[in-house]
């Protein structure tokens, strides 16, 4: 927090500027007044031993109430950054070790090396994927040949083996029919000759057996033909078709496996190439900002990085900005468009607030458990602006024109209200005040004073009545502060365990 009060003149005073946390909140003004009272009492005890026992002692410092402009500001420290950064990320899967990284702040040209990652594991992966690709290629070729063989096997069976079997059975059937006719003729002839007495009955019975045997052979051949046509042929065709479908599925699997191995090899080679990261354009290279709880950036030689981690940034120097944290007590007063003055080491720029975060980052021990909201202030495009430059941002929250103001040091806050002591010809007279907006030095007087009144500065150091009111206020505030301290002490172990 900083205070910048311009000197007053007898003519209309210049605007007074100061940083504060809650200009309109009564607790803020009360806090300022309480701190002023403590400082005054300490000074009085050291320098004016009789101040606490006399009604009015010594010569009093006074301030003449005048009208003027009061400017309420908040000032925060920050650093310059680019609003448009080109991120250099790690494209290697898993975790990799950085073997070399370009120094931050280097100006590079397209093709310049920025980061090198360890390649031992990826080189082994490339070798393995080459072997697997050869195996997958051989398997695919073998399955493709089996596919062609399975397609040919169906026609080969129908036009070859099946037709051969059928013709053989048909020939054997014809022979069996001929044998049966011949046997019938022999049987009829033998019966005629038996009636004439030329042959014996035994010869007739032999010819009858031959007819029976020929008839059975004829039935067997007909059955074989029927089985071949109705069952064997269908079974063989289903077997060949099943083999064809299985081979097609195997071929599809091998094609997919081959593509997968090709993709793996290409990816491994791509990742091997990605182990050397080069600049795609000219520009300045910087390291990403380290996390709030870390002492160093995440990128350095020997550290382990992961895929998609931002390793480096190439900022656009034509779009610079400052990001500052605004305390939660006054964030409601910070709006886009408010005038902001950015003080750099070599210049001061007039700009305005660009955006205010609607949510805050979680507070932690690294922020002192102070809750702040990120506020962006964009800077005009100028030469010489670089990331990391320190900047002081002063945001003008309010400007009050032609108002009565009173110094904070002249006000005492009590249970009954806020008071000051006006110096008259006879004595210092107590006045009740109605106060408005304020900064660290002055408060707007809405009622209780008029222009030209002389108010006593540090009244508790000179006026017994002011001393009594101030001591009462301190006595009543001490128990609550003690309770707050005890509560804070009790909560610390829990916070510690949570952080752990």
C-alpha positions as CSV (number, residue, x, y, z in Angstrom):
1,X,0.0,0.0,0.0
2,X,1.3,3.4,-0.9
3,X,0.4,7.0,-0.1
4,X,0.7,9.9,-2.6
5,X,-0.7,13.2,-1.3
6,X,-0.1,16.3,-3.3
7,X,0.7,19.4,-1.3
8,X,-2.2,21.8,-0.6
9,X,-2.2,25.4,-1.6
10,X,-4.4,28.3,-0.7
11,X,-6.1,28.0,-4.0
12,X,-8.1,25.0,-5.1
13,X,-6.0,21.9,-4.1
14,X,-4.9,19.3,-6.5
15,X,-6.5,15.8,-6.3
16,X,-5.2,13.7,-3.4
17,X,-4.3,10.1,-4.2
18,X,-3.7,7.1,-2.1
19,X,-4.1,3.3,-2.1
20,X,-6.7,1.7,0.2
21,X,-8.6,-1.6,0.7
22,X,-12.2,-0.5,1.3
23,X,-12.8,3.2,0.9
24,X,-16.5,3.1,1.7
25,X,-16.4,0.6,4.5
26,X,-16.8,1.9,8.0
27,X,-14.4,-0.8,9.3
28,X,-11.7,0.6,7.0
29,X,-12.0,4.1,8.3
30,X,-12.2,2.8,11.8
31,X,-9.1,0.8,11.3
32,X,-7.2,3.8,10.1
33,X,-8.5,5.9,13.0
34,X,-7.5,3.1,15.5
35,X,-4.0,2.9,14.0
36,X,-3.7,6.7,14.2
37,X,-4.8,6.7,17.9
38,X,-2.3,4.0,18.8
39,X,0.5,6.0,17.1
40,X,-0.6,9.2,18.8
41,X,-0.8,7.7,22.2
42,X,2.6,6.1,21.8
43,X,4.1,9.4,20.8
44,X,2.3,11.2,23.6
45,X,3.5,8.8,26.2
46,X,7.1,9.1,25.0
47,X,7.3,12.8,24.2
48,X,4.6,14.4,26.4
49,X,4.6,12.7,29.8
50,X,1.9,15.0,31.1
51,X,-0.4,14.6,28.2
52,X,-2.6,12.0,29.8
53,X,-3.3,14.1,32.9
54,X,-3.9,17.6,31.7
55,X,-6.9,19.0,30.0
56,X,-5.0,20.6,27.1
57,X,-1.2,20.8,26.9
58,X,1.3,22.3,24.6
59,X,0.8,23.9,21.2
60,X,-1.5,21.9,19.0
61,X,-1.0,21.2,15.3
62,X,-4.1,22.2,13.3
63,X,-5.4,21.8,9.7
64,X,-7.7,24.2,7.9
65,X,-10.7,22.6,6.3
66,X,-10.9,23.4,2.6
67,X,-12.7,22.2,-0.4
68,X,-10.8,20.3,-3.1
69,X,-10.7,17.2,-5.1
70,X,-10.2,13.8,-3.5
71,X,-8.9,10.9,-5.7
72,X,-9.3,7.4,-4.3
73,X,-6.9,4.9,-5.8
74,X,-5.6,1.4,-5.2
75,X,-2.0,0.6,-6.1
76,X,-0.6,-2.9,-6.6
77,X,2.7,-4.3,-7.8
78,X,3.0,-6.6,-10.8
79,X,5.1,-7.6,-13.8
80,X,4.6,-7.3,-17.5
81,X,3.4,-10.3,-19.5
82,X,2.1,-10.8,-23.0
83,X,-1.6,-11.2,-23.6
84,X,-0.9,-13.5,-26.6
85,X,1.7,-16.1,-25.9
86,X,2.8,-18.9,-28.3
87,X,3.1,-22.0,-26.2
88,X,5.9,-24.5,-26.8
89,X,4.6,-27.8,-25.5
90,X,6.0,-31.3,-25.1
91,X,4.6,-33.7,-27.7
92,X,6.2,-36.8,-26.4
93,X,3.9,-39.2,-24.6
94,X,4.5,-40.1,-21.0
95,X,7.4,-38.5,-19.1
96,X,10.7,-37.3,-20.6
97,X,13.9,-35.8,-19.3
98,X,15.2,-32.4,-20.5
99,X,18.8,-32.7,-21.6
100,X,19.1,-29.1,-22.8
101,X,17.0,-26.0,-22.9
102,X,17.7,-22.6,-24.4
103,X,18.3,-19.7,-21.9
104,X,15.3,-17.6,-21.2
105,X,15.2,-14.2,-22.9
106,X,17.0,-15.4,-26.0
107,X,15.8,-14.0,-29.4
108,X,15.5,-16.9,-31.9
109,X,15.0,-17.4,-35.6
110,X,12.8,-20.1,-37.3
111,X,14.5,-23.5,-37.0
112,X,16.6,-22.6,-34.0
113,X,16.7,-25.4,-31.3
114,X,14.8,-24.6,-28.1
115,X,14.6,-27.8,-26.2
116,X,16.2,-31.3,-26.4
117,X,14.7,-34.3,-24.7
118,X,16.3,-37.6,-23.8
119,X,15.9,-40.1,-26.7
120,X,17.1,-43.5,-25.4
121,X,13.7,-44.9,-24.6
122,X,12.1,-43.6,-27.8
123,X,14.9,-45.0,-29.9
124,X,14.3,-48.5,-28.4
125,X,10.6,-48.0,-29.2
126,X,11.3,-47.1,-32.8
127,X,13.5,-50.3,-33.2
128,X,10.7,-52.4,-31.6
129,X,8.0,-51.0,-33.8
130,X,10.1,-51.7,-37.0
131,X,10.4,-55.4,-36.0
132,X,6.7,-55.6,-35.2
133,X,5.9,-53.9,-38.5
134,X,7.9,-56.6,-40.4
135,X,6.1,-59.4,-38.5
136,X,2.7,-57.8,-39.2
137,X,3.5,-57.4,-42.9
138,X,4.5,-61.1,-43.2
139,X,1.4,-62.2,-41.4
140,X,-0.8,-60.1,-43.6
141,X,0.8,-61.5,-46.7
142,X,0.3,-65.1,-45.5
143,X,-3.3,-64.5,-44.7
144,X,-3.9,-62.8,-48.0
145,X,-2.6,-65.9,-49.8
146,X,-4.8,-68.1,-47.6
147,X,-7.7,-65.9,-48.6
148,X,-7.1,-66.5,-52.3
149,X,-6.7,-70.2,-51.7
150,X,-10.0,-70.3,-49.8
151,X,-11.8,-68.6,-52.7
152,X,-10.3,-71.0,-55.2
153,X,-11.1,-74.0,-53.1
154,X,-14.9,-73.7,-53.6
155,X,-14.7,-73.7,-57.4
156,X,-12.0,-76.4,-57.3
157,X,-14.4,-78.6,-55.3
158,X,-17.5,-78.0,-57.5
159,X,-15.6,-78.3,-60.8
160,X,-13.1,-80.9,-59.7
161,X,-13.5,-83.3,-56.9
162,X,-17.3,-83.2,-56.7
163,X,-17.7,-83.8,-60.4
164,X,-15.1,-86.6,-60.4
165,X,-16.9,-88.4,-57.5
166,X,-20.3,-87.9,-59.2
167,X,-19.1,-89.3,-62.6
168,X,-17.4,-92.2,-60.9
169,X,-20.5,-93.1,-59.0
170,X,-22.7,-92.7,-62.1
171,X,-20.4,-95.0,-64.0
172,X,-20.5,-97.6,-61.2
173,X,-24.3,-97.2,-61.2
174,X,-24.5,-97.9,-64.9
175,X,-22.3,-100.9,-64.4
176,X,-24.5,-102.1,-61.6
177,X,-27.6,-101.6,-63.8
178,X,-26.0,-103.6,-66.6
179,X,-25.0,-106.4,-64.2
180,X,-28.5,-106.6,-62.9
181,X,-30.0,-106.9,-66.4
182,X,-27.4,-109.5,-67.3
183,X,-28.2,-111.4,-64.1
184,X,-31.9,-111.3,-64.8
185,X,-31.4,-112.7,-68.3
186,X,-29.2,-115.5,-66.9
187,X,-31.8,-116.3,-64.3
188,X,-34.6,-116.5,-66.8
189,X,-32.5,-118.6,-69.2
190,X,-31.5,-121.0,-66.4
191,X,-35.2,-121.4,-65.4
192,X,-36.2,-122.2,-69.0
193,X,-33.3,-124.7,-69.3
194,X,-34.2,-126.2,-65.9
195,X,-37.7,-126.9,-67.2
196,X,-36.2,-128.6,-70.2
197,X,-33.9,-130.5,-68.0
198,X,-30.7,-129.1,-69.2
199,X,-29.6,-127.5,-65.9
200,X,-29.9,-128.4,-62.3
201,X,-31.9,-126.6,-59.7
202,X,-28.7,-125.6,-58.0
203,X,-27.6,-123.6,-61.1
204,X,-31.0,-121.8,-61.0
205,X,-30.5,-120.9,-57.4
206,X,-27.0,-119.6,-58.1
207,X,-28.3,-117.3,-60.9
208,X,-31.0,-116.1,-58.6
209,X,-28.4,-115.1,-55.9
210,X,-26.4,-113.3,-58.6
211,X,-29.6,-111.2,-59.4
212,X,-30.0,-110.4,-55.7
213,X,-26.4,-109.3,-55.4
214,X,-26.6,-107.2,-58.5
215,X,-29.7,-105.5,-57.2
216,X,-28.1,-104.7,-53.9
217,X,-25.0,-103.2,-55.6
218,X,-27.4,-101.1,-57.7
219,X,-29.1,-99.7,-54.6
220,X,-25.8,-99.0,-52.9
221,X,-24.6,-96.9,-55.9
222,X,-27.9,-95.0,-55.9
223,X,-27.5,-94.4,-52.2
224,X,-23.9,-93.1,-52.6
225,X,-25.0,-90.7,-55.4
226,X,-27.9,-89.5,-53.2
227,X,-25.6,-88.9,-50.2
228,X,-23.0,-87.2,-52.4
229,X,-25.7,-84.9,-53.9
230,X,-27.6,-84.1,-50.7
231,X,-25.1,-84.2,-47.9
232,X,-21.5,-84.6,-48.8
233,X,-21.6,-81.7,-51.3
234,X,-23.4,-79.4,-48.8
235,X,-21.0,-80.3,-46.0
236,X,-17.9,-79.7,-48.2
237,X,-19.3,-76.4,-49.4
238,X,-20.1,-75.2,-45.9
239,X,-16.6,-76.2,-44.8
240,X,-15.0,-74.2,-47.6
241,X,-17.3,-71.2,-47.1
242,X,-16.5,-71.3,-43.4
243,X,-12.8,-71.3,-44.1
244,X,-13.3,-68.4,-46.5
245,X,-15.2,-66.4,-43.9
246,X,-12.6,-67.2,-41.2
247,X,-9.8,-66.2,-43.6
248,X,-11.6,-63.0,-44.5
249,X,-11.9,-62.1,-40.8
250,X,-8.2,-63.0,-40.2
251,X,-7.2,-60.9,-43.2
252,X,-9.2,-57.9,-41.8
253,X,-7.6,-58.4,-38.4
254,X,-4.2,-58.6,-40.0
255,X,-4.9,-55.4,-42.1
256,X,-5.9,-53.6,-38.9
257,X,-2.8,-54.9,-37.1
258,X,-0.6,-53.8,-39.9
259,X,-2.1,-50.3,-39.9
260,X,-1.7,-50.2,-36.1
261,X,2.0,-51.2,-36.4
262,X,2.5,-48.6,-39.1
263,X,0.9,-46.0,-37.0
264,X,3.0,-47.0,-34.0
265,X,6.1,-46.8,-36.0
266,X,5.1,-43.4,-37.5
267,X,4.2,-42.1,-34.0
268,X,7.5,-43.4,-32.6
269,X,9.5,-41.7,-35.4
270,X,7.4,-38.5,-34.9
271,X,8.1,-38.5,-31.2
272,X,11.8,-39.1,-31.8
273,X,11.8,-36.1,-34.0
274,X,9.8,-34.2,-31.4
275,X,12.6,-34.7,-28.9
276,X,14.3,-31.8,-30.6
277,X,11.9,-28.8,-30.4
278,X,12.7,-25.9,-32.8
279,X,11.2,-22.4,-33.2
280,X,8.5,-22.0,-35.8
281,X,8.9,-18.2,-36.0
282,X,11.2,-15.5,-34.9
283,X,10.8,-13.9,-31.5
284,X,11.7,-13.8,-27.8
285,X,11.7,-17.0,-25.8
286,X,10.9,-17.0,-22.1
287,X,10.2,-19.6,-19.4
288,X,6.6,-20.0,-18.1
289,X,6.0,-18.4,-14.7
290,X,6.7,-20.7,-11.8
291,X,3.7,-21.7,-9.6
292,X,3.2,-19.4,-6.6
293,X,4.5,-22.1,-4.2
294,X,7.6,-22.9,-6.3
295,X,11.0,-21.2,-6.2
296,X,12.0,-22.0,-9.8
297,X,10.4,-22.6,-13.2
298,X,9.3,-26.1,-14.2
299,X,11.7,-26.3,-17.1
300,X,15.4,-26.9,-16.6
301,X,18.1,-29.4,-17.6
302,X,17.6,-32.7,-15.9
303,X,13.9,-32.2,-14.9
304,X,11.1,-34.5,-16.0
305,X,8.4,-33.1,-18.2
306,X,5.1,-34.6,-19.3
307,X,3.1,-34.6,-22.5
308,X,1.3,-31.3,-23.3
309,X,3.3,-29.5,-20.6
310,X,4.1,-25.9,-21.6
311,X,7.9,-25.8,-21.7
312,X,8.5,-22.3,-23.2
313,X,6.6,-19.2,-24.3
314,X,7.1,-16.9,-27.2
315,X,5.3,-13.7,-26.3
316,X,3.7,-11.3,-28.7
317,X,5.5,-8.0,-27.6
318,X,2.8,-5.9,-29.3
319,X,0.2,-7.1,-26.9
320,X,1.6,-6.5,-23.4
321,X,-0.4,-6.4,-20.2
322,X,0.0,-6.3,-16.4
323,X,-1.9,-8.8,-14.2
324,X,-2.3,-7.6,-10.6
325,X,-4.2,-9.0,-7.6
326,X,-6.9,-6.7,-6.1
327,X,-7.9,-7.4,-2.5
328,X,-11.4,-8.9,-2.1
329,X,-12.5,-6.0,0.2
330,X,-12.5,-3.5,-2.7
331,X,-12.9,-5.8,-5.8
332,X,-16.5,-4.7,-6.1
333,X,-15.3,-1.1,-6.9
334,X,-12.9,-2.3,-9.7
335,X,-14.6,-2.3,-13.1
336,X,-13.3,-2.6,-16.7
337,X,-12.8,0.9,-18.1
338,X,-11.4,2.5,-14.9
339,X,-8.4,4.7,-15.6
340,X,-5.1,3.0,-14.6
341,X,-1.6,4.5,-14.4
342,X,1.2,2.0,-15.0
343,X,4.6,3.0,-13.8
344,X,7.5,1.2,-15.4
345,X,11.2,1.6,-14.6
346,X,11.7,4.0,-17.5
347,X,8.2,5.4,-18.2
348,X,4.7,5.9,-17.1
349,X,1.7,4.8,-19.3
350,X,-1.9,5.9,-19.1
351,X,-4.3,3.1,-19.8
352,X,-7.4,1.5,-18.3
353,X,-8.6,-1.7,-16.6
354,X,-9.4,-4.4,-19.3
355,X,-10.9,-7.2,-17.3
356,X,-11.6,-8.3,-13.7
357,X,-11.8,-12.0,-12.7
358,X,-15.2,-13.1,-11.4
359,X,-13.6,-15.8,-9.2
360,X,-10.4,-15.9,-7.3
361,X,-7.7,-18.5,-7.1
362,X,-7.6,-20.5,-3.8
363,X,-5.6,-18.7,-1.2
364,X,-2.8,-20.6,0.5
365,X,0.2,-20.2,2.7
366,X,2.2,-18.8,-0.3
367,X,-0.3,-15.9,-0.5
368,X,-0.5,-15.4,3.3
369,X,-4.1,-16.6,3.0
370,X,-5.0,-13.2,1.4
371,X,-7.7,-13.5,-1.2
372,X,-7.1,-11.4,-4.3
373,X,-8.8,-11.2,-7.8
374,X,-6.7,-11.1,-10.9
375,X,-7.2,-7.8,-12.8
376,X,-5.8,-7.3,-16.3
377,X,-4.5,-3.9,-17.5
378,X,-3.6,-3.9,-21.2
379,X,-0.8,-1.6,-22.3
380,X,-0.6,0.3,-25.5
381,X,1.9,-1.0,-28.1
382,X,5.3,0.6,-27.4
383,X,8.9,-0.3,-28.1
384,X,11.0,-1.7,-25.2
385,X,8.2,-3.5,-23.3
386,X,9.4,-6.9,-22.3
387,X,7.9,-9.7,-20.1
388,X,9.1,-9.7,-16.5
389,X,9.5,-5.9,-16.2
390,X,8.3,-4.7,-12.8
391,X,5.3,-2.4,-12.9
392,X,3.3,-0.4,-10.4
393,X,-0.4,-0.2,-11.3
394,X,-2.5,2.6,-9.8
395,X,-6.2,2.3,-10.5
396,X,-8.4,5.3,-9.9
397,X,-11.5,4.0,-8.2
398,X,-13.2,7.3,-7.6
399,X,-12.7,11.1,-8.1
400,X,-14.7,13.4,-5.8
401,X,-14.6,17.1,-6.9
402,X,-15.1,20.1,-4.7
403,X,-15.6,18.3,-1.4
404,X,-14.7,19.1,2.2
405,X,-12.0,16.8,3.5
406,X,-10.5,16.2,6.9
407,X,-7.2,14.4,7.6
408,X,-7.6,11.0,9.0
409,X,-5.3,12.0,11.9
410,X,-7.8,14.6,13.1
411,X,-10.7,12.1,13.6
412,X,-11.4,9.9,16.7
413,X,-13.9,7.1,16.4
414,X,-15.9,6.2,19.5
415,X,-19.0,4.2,20.3
416,X,-21.1,7.4,20.0
417,X,-19.7,8.1,16.5
418,X,-16.8,9.9,14.9
419,X,-15.6,13.2,16.3
420,X,-13.0,15.9,15.7
421,X,-11.9,18.9,17.8
422,X,-12.2,22.3,16.2
423,X,-9.9,25.0,17.6
424,X,-11.8,28.2,18.6
425,X,-10.5,31.4,20.3
426,X,-11.3,30.0,23.8
427,X,-10.7,26.2,23.5
428,X,-10.9,23.1,21.3
429,X,-14.5,22.2,20.7
430,X,-15.7,18.7,20.0
431,X,-17.7,18.2,16.8
432,X,-19.7,15.2,15.7
433,X,-19.0,14.2,12.1
434,X,-20.7,12.4,9.2
435,X,-18.0,11.0,6.9
436,X,-18.0,9.6,3.4
437,X,-15.4,8.1,1.1
438,X,-11.8,8.2,2.0
439,X,-8.2,7.3,1.2
440,X,-5.3,6.7,3.6
441,X,-4.9,10.4,4.3
442,X,-8.2,12.3,3.9
443,X,-11.9,11.6,4.5
444,X,-14.8,13.4,2.9
445,X,-16.8,15.4,5.4
446,X,-20.5,15.2,4.7
447,X,-21.7,17.1,7.8
448,X,-20.2,18.6,11.0
449,X,-17.7,21.0,9.5
450,X,-17.5,24.0,7.2
451,X,-14.8,25.4,5.1
452,X,-12.3,27.4,7.1
453,X,-12.7,25.4,10.4
454,X,-9.4,24.7,12.1
455,X,-9.3,21.0,13.3
456,X,-6.7,19.7,15.8
457,X,-4.4,17.0,14.4
458,X,-3.8,14.1,16.7
459,X,-6.3,15.4,19.3
460,X,-5.5,12.4,21.6
461,X,-2.1,13.8,22.2
462,X,-3.3,17.1,23.5
463,X,-6.9,16.9,24.6
464,X,-8.0,14.9,27.7
465,X,-11.5,14.3,26.3
466,X,-10.0,12.9,23.1
467,X,-7.6,10.8,25.1
468,X,-10.4,9.3,27.2
469,X,-12.5,8.5,24.1
470,X,-9.6,6.9,22.4
471,X,-8.6,4.7,25.3
472,X,-12.2,3.5,25.7
473,X,-12.2,2.5,22.0
474,X,-8.9,0.7,22.4
475,X,-10.0,-1.1,25.6
476,X,-13.2,-2.3,23.9
477,X,-11.3,-3.4,20.8
478,X,-8.6,-5.4,22.7
479,X,-10.8,-8.4,23.7
480,X,-12.1,-8.9,20.2
481,X,-8.6,-8.7,18.8
482,X,-7.5,-11.2,21.4
483,X,-10.3,-13.5,20.5
484,X,-9.5,-13.2,16.8
485,X,-5.9,-14.0,17.5
486,X,-6.8,-17.1,19.5
487,X,-9.2,-18.2,16.8
488,X,-6.5,-17.7,14.2
489,X,-4.0,-19.7,16.3
490,X,-6.5,-22.5,16.7
491,X,-7.2,-22.7,13.0
492,X,-3.5,-22.8,12.0
493,X,-2.9,-26.5,12.9
494,X,-6.0,-27.4,10.8
495,X,-4.7,-25.3,7.9
496,X,-1.3,-26.9,8.2
497,X,-2.7,-30.4,8.2
498,X,-4.9,-29.5,5.2
499,X,-1.9,-28.2,3.3
500,X,0.1,-31.3,4.3
